[in-house]
Amino acid sequence: EEDERTLMDMAEAFIRVNRYGVRIGNIELMLSYLGGEIGGEFVSRIRKIHDKLEDKIGLDLQPLLRFLFSNSGLKQAEISRVDLFRRNVRVIRERIGGETEILRKSEDAINALVEFLENLGIIDVRILPSQIVLVPILKFFYVEGIRSINNLSSNEIKDIENWFVLASFNGYYSSSLNTKLEKDLEVIQESSSFPFEKLKNNMRRRRARTVISYDDLRRGLDTNILKKSGQNYLFLLYLLLVKNNADDWTGRLIKECNMKELEKHHIFPRDYLKENMSFETDEDEEKKINCLGNITFINKNVNNEIGDRPPKDYLPNYLNALEGHFIPDDESLWTIDNYESFLEERLNLIYSAGKRYFSDIFA
């Protein structure tokens, strides 16, 4: 026998069991509560929005829900904690459940976000260190009723890009997420244009960095950027390659390529370095080989063709692509003896590009 309480009772039982078994994410529990209290049609619409975005740009469900539920007036802490969320399901039902305007405006903001990202050269948000940075941008588009970036001035687009890169690279939301995000959403709610300076003030109050320095980038030479902990460097490298009109070494611009068509390429191949260099520890080897100065994005097939050939052997075949990928054209740097000098020079080129394309946030 089923009635309107069935799904709610199932969710309640599931939470109790879940405490002692394999933990299931809060997101699924929240959707279960919504389905029971508001109705399956509402949850189905959220699912359809997410499925479309997941397929198109790889968007996770969490930032989408944080954005949608904040539009009903919920605080971030109330969204992320099941016990608080449960108490507010009826609030969501009253404000969103029967109200199509909130969802319509939310979908308009989402479409503007996709356009903004594509304009920036990002067609897959899984390259981001954290997708939470998308929530404030979505909120700004929602509050201002932005349906297309054509409704924004060039200065506003620049401010949004600068904040997006800064918050992503510095991992602003990696700690105290609910508090930081709520403060930023409050600032956005009260502003008539994108509040770049006010958002930076929020960062300063939390003692977060508001610039990207040369020393910040230099730490990328001692970081394995292929690991999650180094993804901020990989993200920044990708973005600067796109800004620099780098191609995939077949003549096609990287910003036009699906991420599945690209591969992370070691300019000095991994096996070549292992055979010709000595490292103090396995960790040191990992960092030196997979560091910021030795990685770029190229076409998968080209990467396979290159294999473990040394740079001096294969780079002459791609001379037209070197500048776009911040690869020094000094052939004396393409040797194993000058590997450290190559990394330093490439870092200088990457940093110069950062200052050129994002002068307001590069120190």
VENWO-V535738 format. One record per residue. N is the residue number from 0. RES is the residue in one small letter. NEAR is the number of other C-alpha atoms within 10 Angstrom. Layout:
BEGIN
n->N res->RES near->NEAR
n->N res->RES near->NEAR
END
This chain:
BEGIN
n->0 res->e near->3
n->1 res->e near->6
n->2 res->d near->8
n->3 res->e near->12
n->4 res->r near->11
n->5 res->t near->13
n->6 res->l near->19
n->7 res->m near->19
n->8 res->d near->13
n->9 res->m near->13
n->10 res->a near->21
n->11 res->e near->16
n->12 res->a near->11
n->13 res->f near->14
n->14 res->i near->18
n->15 res->r near->10
n->16 res->v near->12
n->17 res->n near->13
n->18 res->r near->10
n->19 res->y near->8
n->20 res->g near->9
n->21 res->v near->8
n->22 res->r near->10
n->23 res->i near->12
n->24 res->g near->11
n->25 res->n near->17
n->26 res->i near->16
n->27 res->e near->13
n->28 res->l near->19
n->29 res->m near->21
n->30 res->l near->20
n->31 res->s near->21
n->32 res->y near->22
n->33 res->l near->25
n->34 res->g near->20
n->35 res->g near->20
n->36 res->e near->20
n->37 res->i near->21
n->38 res->g near->16
n->39 res->g near->15
n->40 res->e near->12
n->41 res->f near->19
n->42 res->v near->19
n->43 res->s near->13
n->44 res->r near->12
n->45 res->i near->17
n->46 res->r near->14
n->47 res->k near->12
n->48 res->i near->16
n->49 res->h near->19
n->50 res->d near->15
n->51 res->k near->12
n->52 res->l near->19
n->53 res->e near->16
n->54 res->d near->10
n->55 res->k near->13
n->56 res->i near->16
n->57 res->g near->17
n->58 res->l near->19
n->59 res->d near->17
n->60 res->l near->18
n->61 res->q near->19
n->62 res->p near->17
n->63 res->l near->22
n->64 res->l near->19
n->65 res->r near->21
n->66 res->f near->24
n->67 res->l near->23
n->68 res->f near->19
n->69 res->s near->19
n->70 res->n near->20
n->71 res->s near->17
n->72 res->g near->14
n->73 res->l near->20
n->74 res->k near->20
n->75 res->q near->21
n->76 res->a near->16
n->77 res->e near->19
n->78 res->i near->23
n->79 res->s near->18
n->80 res->r near->13
n->81 res->v near->18
n->82 res->d near->13
n->83 res->l near->14
n->84 res->f near->24
n->85 res->r near->19
n->86 res->r near->11
n->87 res->n near->16
n->88 res->v near->20
n->89 res->r near->15
n->90 res->v near->15
n->91 res->i near->23
n->92 res->r near->17
n->93 res->e near->13
n->94 res->r near->17
n->95 res->i near->20
n->96 res->g near->21
n->97 res->g near->12
n->98 res->e near->12
n->99 res->t near->12
n->100 res->e near->11
n->101 res->i near->18
n->102 res->l near->19
n->103 res->r near->12
n->104 res->k near->19
n->105 res->s near->24
n->106 res->e near->17
n->107 res->d near->18
n->108 res->a near->25
n->109 res->i near->26
n->110 res->n near->18
n->111 res->a near->23
n->112 res->l near->22
n->113 res->v near->21
n->114 res->e near->18
n->115 res->f near->19
n->116 res->l near->16
n->117 res->e near->15
n->118 res->n near->13
n->119 res->l near->15
n->120 res->g near->21
n->121 res->i near->25
n->122 res->i near->20
n->123 res->d near->20
n->124 res->v near->19
n->125 res->r near->16
n->126 res->i near->18
n->127 res->l near->21
n->128 res->p near->23
n->129 res->s near->20
n->130 res->q near->19
n->131 res->i near->22
n->132 res->v near->21
n->133 res->l near->20
n->134 res->v near->23
n->135 res->p near->24
n->136 res->i near->23
n->137 res->l near->25
n->138 res->k near->25
n->139 res->f near->23
n->140 res->f near->26
n->141 res->y near->24
n->142 res->v near->18
n->143 res->e near->17
n->144 res->g near->15
n->145 res->i near->22
n->146 res->r near->20
n->147 res->s near->17
n->148 res->i near->19
n->149 res->n near->12
n->150 res->n near->13
n->151 res->l near->15
n->152 res->s near->11
n->153 res->s near->11
n->154 res->n near->10
n->155 res->e near->16
n->156 res->i near->17
n->157 res->k near->16
n->158 res->d near->18
n->159 res->i near->19
n->160 res->e near->18
n->161 res->n near->20
n->162 res->w near->22
n->163 res->f near->16
n->164 res->v near->20
n->165 res->l near->23
n->166 res->a near->25
n->167 res->s near->24
n->168 res->f near->22
n->169 res->n near->18
n->170 res->g near->17
n->171 res->y near->21
n->172 res->y near->17
n->173 res->s near->13
n->174 res->s near->9
n->175 res->s near->10
n->176 res->l near->14
n->177 res->n near->15
n->178 res->t near->13
n->179 res->k near->18
n->180 res->l near->22
n->181 res->e near->17
n->182 res->k near->14
n->183 res->d near->20
n->184 res->l near->22
n->185 res->e near->13
n->186 res->v near->18
n->187 res->i near->23
n->188 res->q near->18
n->189 res->e near->11
n->190 res->s near->14
n->191 res->s near->10
n->192 res->s near->16
n->193 res->f near->24
n->194 res->p near->20
n->195 res->f near->19
n->196 res->e near->12
n->197 res->k near->14
n->198 res->l near->21
n->199 res->k near->19
n->200 res->n near->15
n->201 res->n near->18
n->202 res->m near->17
n->203 res->r near->12
n->204 res->r near->9
n->205 res->r near->12
n->206 res->r near->9
n->207 res->a near->15
n->208 res->r near->16
n->209 res->t near->22
n->210 res->v near->18
n->211 res->i near->21
n->212 res->s near->15
n->213 res->y near->17
n->214 res->d near->10
n->215 res->d near->16
n->216 res->l near->19
n->217 res->r near->18
n->218 res->r near->12
n->219 res->g near->21
n->220 res->l near->22
n->221 res->d near->18
n->222 res->t near->23
n->223 res->n near->24
n->224 res->i near->25
n->225 res->l near->18
n->226 res->k near->12
n->227 res->k near->10
n->228 res->s near->11
n->229 res->g near->19
n->230 res->q near->21
n->231 res->n near->24
n->232 res->y near->26
n->233 res->l near->25
n->234 res->f near->21
n->235 res->l near->22
n->236 res->l near->24
n->237 res->y near->23
n->238 res->l near->20
n->239 res->l near->22
n->240 res->l near->24
n->241 res->v near->20
n->242 res->k near->18
n->243 res->n near->20
n->244 res->n near->17
n->245 res->a near->25
n->246 res->d near->23
n->247 res->d near->25
n->248 res->w near->23
n->249 res->t near->13
n->250 res->g near->11
n->251 res->r near->14
n->252 res->l near->18
n->253 res->i near->27
n->254 res->k near->22
n->255 res->e near->14
n->256 res->c near->17
n->257 res->n near->11
n->258 res->m near->16
n->259 res->k near->9
n->260 res->e near->13
n->261 res->l near->18
n->262 res->e near->18
n->263 res->k near->16
n->264 res->h near->21
n->265 res->h near->24
n->266 res->i near->23
n->267 res->f near->23
n->268 res->p near->20
n->269 res->r near->20
n->270 res->d near->15
n->271 res->y near->17
n->272 res->l near->19
n->273 res->k near->13
n->274 res->e near->8
n->275 res->n near->9
n->276 res->m near->12
n->277 res->s near->10
n->278 res->f near->12
n->279 res->e near->7
n->280 res->t near->9
n->281 res->d near->9
n->282 res->e near->11
n->283 res->d near->14
n->284 res->e near->18
n->285 res->e near->18
n->286 res->k near->19
n->287 res->k near->23
n->288 res->i near->25
n->289 res->n near->26
n->290 res->c near->24
n->291 res->l near->29
n->292 res->g near->32
n->293 res->n near->23
n->294 res->i near->23
n->295 res->t near->21
n->296 res->f near->24
n->297 res->i near->24
n->298 res->n near->22
n->299 res->k near->16
n->300 res->n near->13
n->301 res->v near->15
n->302 res->n near->20
n->303 res->n near->11
n->304 res->e near->10
n->305 res->i near->16
n->306 res->g near->15
n->307 res->d near->17
n->308 res->r near->16
n->309 res->p near->19
n->310 res->p near->19
n->311 res->k near->15
n->312 res->d near->11
n->313 res->y near->15
n->314 res->l near->19
n->315 res->p near->12
n->316 res->n near->10
n->317 res->y near->10
n->318 res->l near->12
n->319 res->n near->14
n->320 res->a near->18
n->321 res->l near->16
n->322 res->e near->15
n->323 res->g near->18
n->324 res->h near->26
n->325 res->f near->24
n->326 res->i near->24
n->327 res->p near->18
n->328 res->d near->13
n->329 res->d near->9
n->330 res->e near->12
n->331 res->s near->14
n->332 res->l near->19
n->333 res->w near->21
n->334 res->t near->16
n->335 res->i near->18
n->336 res->d near->12
n->337 res->n near->11
n->338 res->y near->19
n->339 res->e near->15
n->340 res->s near->15
n->341 res->f near->23
n->342 res->l near->21
n->343 res->e near->14
n->344 res->e near->18
n->345 res->r near->19
n->346 res->l near->23
n->347 res->n near->18
n->348 res->l near->17
n->349 res->i near->24
n->350 res->y near->23
n->351 res->s near->16
n->352 res->a near->19
n->353 res->g near->25
n->354 res->k near->16
n->355 res->r near->14
n->356 res->y near->15
n->357 res->f near->19
n->358 res->s near->14
n->359 res->d near->17
n->360 res->i near->17
n->361 res->f near->20
n->362 res->a near->15
END
